[in-house]
């Protein structure tokens, strides 16, 4: 994840440490397969880009 001022792992750490978000399902989309390995430790789902609308629909339908 390319974010200004914070790494993807740092953002996931912040999300996971916030009590208000403890039950949130985290889905990450990244084009970097090397980053994906590290993100999988904290994210519930990691999708590699390009992500199709069908992939998102299928994932969403499994989550509800």
Backbone atoms as SQL, in Angstrom:
CREATE TABLE atoms (id INTEGER PRIMARY KEY, chain TEXT, resi INTEGER, resn TEXT, atom TEXT, x REAL, y REAL, z REAL);
INSERT INTO atoms VALUES
  (1, 'A', 1, 'UNK', 'N', 0.852, -1.165, 0.000),
  (2, 'A', 1, 'UNK', 'CA', 0.000, 0.000, 0.000),
  (3, 'A', 1, 'UNK', 'C', 0.895, 1.225, 0.000),
  (4, 'A', 2, 'UNK', 'N', 0.676, 2.105, -0.936),
  (5, 'A', 2, 'UNK', 'CA', 1.426, 3.351, -1.002),
  (6, 'A', 2, 'UNK', 'C', 0.566, 4.470, -0.446),
  (7, 'A', 3, 'UNK', 'N', 0.873, 4.852, 0.779),
  (8, 'A', 3, 'UNK', 'CA', 0.109, 5.888, 1.455),
  (9, 'A', 3, 'UNK', 'C', 1.051, 7.012, 1.860),
  (10, 'A', 4, 'UNK', 'N', 0.583, 8.255, 1.799),
  (11, 'A', 4, 'UNK', 'CA', 1.447, 9.365, 2.203),
  (12, 'A', 4, 'UNK', 'C', 1.621, 9.401, 3.722),
  (13, 'A', 5, 'UNK', 'N', 2.861, 9.349, 4.177),
  (14, 'A', 5, 'UNK', 'CA', 3.157, 9.547, 5.588),
  (15, 'A', 5, 'UNK', 'C', 3.034, 8.344, 6.498),
  (16, 'A', 6, 'UNK', 'N', 2.564, 7.214, 5.998),
  (17, 'A', 6, 'UNK', 'CA', 2.417, 6.033, 6.845),
  (18, 'A', 6, 'UNK', 'C', 2.518, 4.783, 5.967),
  (19, 'A', 7, 'UNK', 'N', 3.144, 3.761, 6.509),
  (20, 'A', 7, 'UNK', 'CA', 3.237, 2.512, 5.748),
  (21, 'A', 7, 'UNK', 'C', 1.956, 1.710, 5.917),
  (22, 'A', 8, 'UNK', 'N', 1.740, 0.788, 5.031),
  (23, 'A', 8, 'UNK', 'CA', 0.565, -0.071, 5.126),
  (24, 'A', 8, 'UNK', 'C', 0.556, -0.878, 6.412),
  (25, 'A', 9, 'UNK', 'N', 1.720, -1.386, 6.796),
  (26, 'A', 9, 'UNK', 'CA', 1.804, -2.153, 8.038),
  (27, 'A', 9, 'UNK', 'C', 1.516, -1.282, 9.251),
  (28, 'A', 10, 'UNK', 'N', 2.020, -0.041, 9.242),
  (29, 'A', 10, 'UNK', 'CA', 1.740, 0.870, 10.357),
  (30, 'A', 10, 'UNK', 'C', 0.250, 1.181, 10.441),
  (31, 'A', 11, 'UNK', 'N', -0.384, 1.393, 9.300),
  (32, 'A', 11, 'UNK', 'CA', -1.821, 1.662, 9.290),
  (33, 'A', 11, 'UNK', 'C', -2.599, 0.466, 9.832),
  (34, 'A', 12, 'UNK', 'N', -2.228, -0.721, 9.426),
  (35, 'A', 12, 'UNK', 'CA', -2.903, -1.915, 9.929),
  (36, 'A', 12, 'UNK', 'C', -2.694, -2.083, 11.430),
  (37, 'A', 13, 'UNK', 'N', -1.513, -1.756, 11.919),
  (38, 'A', 13, 'UNK', 'CA', -1.257, -1.812, 13.360),
  (39, 'A', 13, 'UNK', 'C', -2.164, -0.837, 14.098),
  (40, 'A', 14, 'UNK', 'N', -2.321, 0.371, 13.549),
  (41, 'A', 14, 'UNK', 'CA', -3.211, 1.358, 14.173),
  (42, 'A', 14, 'UNK', 'C', -4.655, 0.861, 14.193),
  (43, 'A', 15, 'UNK', 'N', -5.093, 0.284, 13.093),
  (44, 'A', 15, 'UNK', 'CA', -6.468, -0.230, 13.017),
  (45, 'A', 15, 'UNK', 'C', -6.661, -1.345, 14.033),
  (46, 'A', 16, 'UNK', 'N', -5.736, -2.268, 14.088),
  (47, 'A', 16, 'UNK', 'CA', -5.864, -3.425, 14.980),
  (48, 'A', 16, 'UNK', 'C', -5.776, -3.041, 16.457),
  (49, 'A', 17, 'UNK', 'N', -5.110, -1.932, 16.767),
  (50, 'A', 17, 'UNK', 'CA', -4.971, -1.531, 18.169),
  (51, 'A', 17, 'UNK', 'C', -6.098, -0.617, 18.640),
  (52, 'A', 18, 'UNK', 'N', -6.978, -0.204, 17.750),
  (53, 'A', 18, 'UNK', 'CA', -8.103, 0.669, 18.102),
  (54, 'A', 18, 'UNK', 'C', -9.294, -0.189, 18.528),
  (55, 'A', 19, 'UNK', 'N', -9.715, -0.039, 19.769),
  (56, 'A', 19, 'UNK', 'CA', -10.811, -0.860, 20.303),
  (57, 'A', 19, 'UNK', 'C', -12.093, -0.702, 19.494),
  (58, 'A', 20, 'UNK', 'N', -12.306, 0.482, 18.924),
  (59, 'A', 20, 'UNK', 'CA', -13.523, 0.711, 18.131),
  (60, 'A', 20, 'UNK', 'C', -13.524, -0.095, 16.842),
  (61, 'A', 21, 'UNK', 'N', -12.358, -0.499, 16.399),
  (62, 'A', 21, 'UNK', 'CA', -12.234, -1.215, 15.125),
  (63, 'A', 21, 'UNK', 'C', -11.873, -2.685, 15.307),
  (64, 'A', 22, 'UNK', 'N', -11.933, -3.174, 16.544),
  (65, 'A', 22, 'UNK', 'CA', -11.455, -4.530, 16.822),
  (66, 'A', 22, 'UNK', 'C', -12.194, -5.604, 16.033),
  (67, 'A', 23, 'UNK', 'N', -13.441, -5.337, 15.663),
  (68, 'A', 23, 'UNK', 'CA', -14.214, -6.323, 14.908),
  (69, 'A', 23, 'UNK', 'C', -14.265, -6.029, 13.411),
  (70, 'A', 24, 'UNK', 'N', -13.541, -5.001, 12.979),
  (71, 'A', 24, 'UNK', 'CA', -13.556, -4.623, 11.565),
  (72, 'A', 24, 'UNK', 'C', -12.832, -5.676, 10.727),
  (73, 'A', 25, 'UNK', 'N', -13.393, -5.968, 9.591),
  (74, 'A', 25, 'UNK', 'CA', -12.730, -6.844, 8.624),
  (75, 'A', 25, 'UNK', 'C', -11.902, -5.945, 7.716),
  (76, 'A', 26, 'UNK', 'N', -10.624, -6.245, 7.609),
  (77, 'A', 26, 'UNK', 'CA', -9.716, -5.411, 6.830),
  (78, 'A', 26, 'UNK', 'C', -9.377, -6.118, 5.529),
  (79, 'A', 27, 'UNK', 'N', -9.677, -5.428, 4.428),
  (80, 'A', 27, 'UNK', 'CA', -9.367, -5.925, 3.087),
  (81, 'A', 27, 'UNK', 'C', -8.364, -4.962, 2.472),
  (82, 'A', 28, 'UNK', 'N', -7.249, -5.479, 2.025),
  (83, 'A', 28, 'UNK', 'CA', -6.196, -4.666, 1.439),
  (84, 'A', 28, 'UNK', 'C', -6.048, -5.046, -0.023),
  (85, 'A', 29, 'UNK', 'N', -5.914, -4.039, -0.870),
  (86, 'A', 29, 'UNK', 'CA', -5.615, -4.256, -2.288),
  (87, 'A', 29, 'UNK', 'C', -4.232, -3.678, -2.552),
  (88, 'A', 30, 'UNK', 'N', -3.369, -4.469, -3.137),
  (89, 'A', 30, 'UNK', 'CA', -2.020, -4.007, -3.444),
  (90, 'A', 30, 'UNK', 'C', -1.566, -4.603, -4.773),
  (91, 'A', 31, 'UNK', 'N', -0.692, -3.885, -5.438),
  (92, 'A', 31, 'UNK', 'CA', -0.110, -4.390, -6.678),
  (93, 'A', 31, 'UNK', 'C', 1.246, -5.041, -6.421),
  (94, 'A', 32, 'UNK', 'N', 1.737, -4.910, -5.204),
  (95, 'A', 32, 'UNK', 'CA', 3.065, -5.402, -4.864),
  (96, 'A', 32, 'UNK', 'C', 2.954, -6.748, -4.154),
  (97, 'A', 33, 'UNK', 'N', 3.300, -7.811, -4.856),
  (98, 'A', 33, 'UNK', 'CA', 3.149, -9.140, -4.258),
  (99, 'A', 33, 'UNK', 'C', 4.099, -9.365, -3.087),
  (100, 'A', 34, 'UNK', 'N', 5.247, -8.692, -3.075),
  (101, 'A', 34, 'UNK', 'CA', 6.150, -8.810, -1.923),
  (102, 'A', 34, 'UNK', 'C', 5.551, -8.144, -0.689),
  (103, 'A', 35, 'UNK', 'N', 4.894, -7.008, -0.863),
  (104, 'A', 35, 'UNK', 'CA', 4.220, -6.348, 0.255),
  (105, 'A', 35, 'UNK', 'C', 3.047, -7.183, 0.740),
  (106, 'A', 36, 'UNK', 'N', 2.401, -7.866, -0.151),
  (107, 'A', 36, 'UNK', 'CA', 1.222, -8.657, 0.206),
  (108, 'A', 36, 'UNK', 'C', 1.552, -9.680, 1.282),
  (109, 'A', 37, 'UNK', 'N', 2.722, -10.289, 1.200),
  (110, 'A', 37, 'UNK', 'CA', 3.099, -11.290, 2.202),
  (111, 'A', 37, 'UNK', 'C', 3.117, -10.692, 3.601),
  (112, 'A', 38, 'UNK', 'N', 3.703, -9.517, 3.757),
  (113, 'A', 38, 'UNK', 'CA', 3.751, -8.868, 5.058),
  (114, 'A', 38, 'UNK', 'C', 2.396, -8.380, 5.524),
  (115, 'A', 39, 'UNK', 'N', 1.574, -7.929, 4.598),
  (116, 'A', 39, 'UNK', 'CA', 0.254, -7.416, 4.949),
  (117, 'A', 39, 'UNK', 'C', -0.689, -8.526, 5.385),
  (118, 'A', 40, 'UNK', 'N', -0.464, -9.728, 4.893),
  (119, 'A', 40, 'UNK', 'CA', -1.338, -10.862, 5.240),
  (120, 'A', 40, 'UNK', 'C', -1.323, -11.173, 6.735),
  (121, 'A', 41, 'UNK', 'N', -0.255, -10.774, 7.418),
  (122, 'A', 41, 'UNK', 'CA', -0.166, -11.040, 8.851),
  (123, 'A', 41, 'UNK', 'C', -1.210, -10.261, 9.643),
  (124, 'A', 42, 'UNK', 'N', -1.617, -9.082, 9.141),
  (125, 'A', 42, 'UNK', 'CA', -2.541, -8.236, 9.887),
  (126, 'A', 42, 'UNK', 'C', -3.884, -8.034, 9.200),
  (127, 'A', 43, 'UNK', 'N', -3.920, -8.166, 7.891),
  (128, 'A', 43, 'UNK', 'CA', -5.178, -7.978, 7.166),
  (129, 'A', 43, 'UNK', 'C', -5.949, -9.293, 7.131),
  (130, 'A', 44, 'UNK', 'N', -7.260, -9.174, 7.066),
  (131, 'A', 44, 'UNK', 'CA', -8.080, -10.380, 6.945),
  (132, 'A', 44, 'UNK', 'C', -8.012, -10.946, 5.532),
  (133, 'A', 45, 'UNK', 'N', -7.959, -10.058, 4.557),
  (134, 'A', 45, 'UNK', 'CA', -7.888, -10.456, 3.148),
  (135, 'A', 45, 'UNK', 'C', -6.930, -9.524, 2.428),
  (136, 'A', 46, 'UNK', 'N', -6.111, -10.079, 1.557),
  (137, 'A', 46, 'UNK', 'CA', -5.223, -9.290, 0.711),
  (138, 'A', 46, 'UNK', 'C', -5.500, -9.692, -0.725),
  (139, 'A', 47, 'UNK', 'N', -5.878, -8.717, -1.527),
  (140, 'A', 47, 'UNK', 'CA', -6.153, -8.946, -2.945),
  (141, 'A', 47, 'UNK', 'C', -5.050, -8.298, -3.764),
  (142, 'A', 48, 'UNK', 'N', -4.556, -9.021, -4.742),
  (143, 'A', 48, 'UNK', 'CA', -3.541, -8.469, -5.630),
  (144, 'A', 48, 'UNK', 'C', -4.210, -7.798, -6.817),
  (145, 'A', 49, 'UNK', 'N', -3.773, -6.588, -7.099),
  (146, 'A', 49, 'UNK', 'CA', -4.291, -5.852, -8.246),
  (147, 'A', 49, 'UNK', 'C', -3.754, -6.479, -9.519),
  (148, 'A', 50, 'UNK', 'N', -4.481, -6.416, -10.588),
  (149, 'A', 50, 'UNK', 'CA', -5.796, -5.780, -10.708),
  (150, 'A', 50, 'UNK', 'C', -6.884, -6.641, -10.067),
  (151, 'A', 51, 'UNK', 'N', -7.796, -5.983, -9.402),
  (152, 'A', 51, 'UNK', 'CA', -8.926, -6.646, -8.757),
  (153, 'A', 51, 'UNK', 'C', -10.167, -6.357, -9.592),
  (154, 'A', 52, 'UNK', 'N', -10.864, -7.388, -9.965),
  (155, 'A', 52, 'UNK', 'CA', -12.062, -7.199, -10.781),
  (156, 'A', 52, 'UNK', 'C', -13.269, -6.929, -9.887),
  (157, 'A', 53, 'UNK', 'N', -14.266, -6.262, -10.424),
  (158, 'A', 53, 'UNK', 'CA', -15.508, -6.067, -9.665),
  (159, 'A', 53, 'UNK', 'C', -16.109, -7.404, -9.219),
  (160, 'A', 54, 'UNK', 'N', -15.972, -8.436, -10.032),
  (161, 'A', 54, 'UNK', 'CA', -16.497, -9.754, -9.676),
  (162, 'A', 54, 'UNK', 'C', -15.793, -10.300, -8.434),
  (163, 'A', 55, 'UNK', 'N', -14.478, -10.144, -8.358),
  (164, 'A', 55, 'UNK', 'CA', -13.743, -10.599, -7.174),
  (165, 'A', 55, 'UNK', 'C', -14.260, -9.900, -5.919),
  (166, 'A', 56, 'UNK', 'N', -14.467, -8.593, -6.004),
  (167, 'A', 56, 'UNK', 'CA', -14.967, -7.843, -4.850),
  (168, 'A', 56, 'UNK', 'C', -16.372, -8.284, -4.468),
  (169, 'A', 57, 'UNK', 'N', -17.216, -8.501, -5.453),
  (170, 'A', 57, 'UNK', 'CA', -18.586, -8.966, -5.169),
  (171, 'A', 57, 'UNK', 'C', -18.573, -10.332, -4.498),
  (172, 'A', 58, 'UNK', 'N', -17.746, -11.231, -5.003),
  (173, 'A', 58, 'UNK', 'CA', -17.675, -12.571, -4.414),
  (174, 'A', 58, 'UNK', 'C', -17.183, -12.516, -2.972),
  (175, 'A', 59, 'UNK', 'N', -16.181, -11.707, -2.719),
  (176, 'A', 59, 'UNK', 'CA', -15.671, -11.573, -1.362),
  (177, 'A', 59, 'UNK', 'C', -16.726, -10.949, -0.453),
  (178, 'A', 60, 'UNK', 'N', -17.364, -9.898, -0.918),
  (179, 'A', 60, 'UNK', 'CA', -18.396, -9.235, -0.118),
  (180, 'A', 60, 'UNK', 'C', -19.546, -10.185, 0.193),
  (181, 'A', 61, 'UNK', 'N', -19.933, -11.000, -0.757),
  (182, 'A', 61, 'UNK', 'CA', -21.050, -11.920, -0.519),
  (183, 'A', 61, 'UNK', 'C', -20.686, -12.984, 0.514),
  (184, 'A', 62, 'UNK', 'N', -19.420, -13.347, 0.598),
  (185, 'A', 62, 'UNK', 'CA', -18.990, -14.306, 1.621),
  (186, 'A', 62, 'UNK', 'C', -18.955, -13.679, 3.008),
  (187, 'A', 63, 'UNK', 'N', -18.811, -12.364, 3.065),
  (188, 'A', 63, 'UNK', 'CA', -18.648, -11.680, 4.353),
  (189, 'A', 63, 'UNK', 'C', -19.958, -11.259, 4.994),
  (190, 'A', 64, 'UNK', 'N', -21.032, -11.237, 4.226),
  (191, 'A', 64, 'UNK', 'CA', -22.320, -10.803, 4.806),
  (192, 'A', 64, 'UNK', 'C', -23.235, -11.980, 5.055);
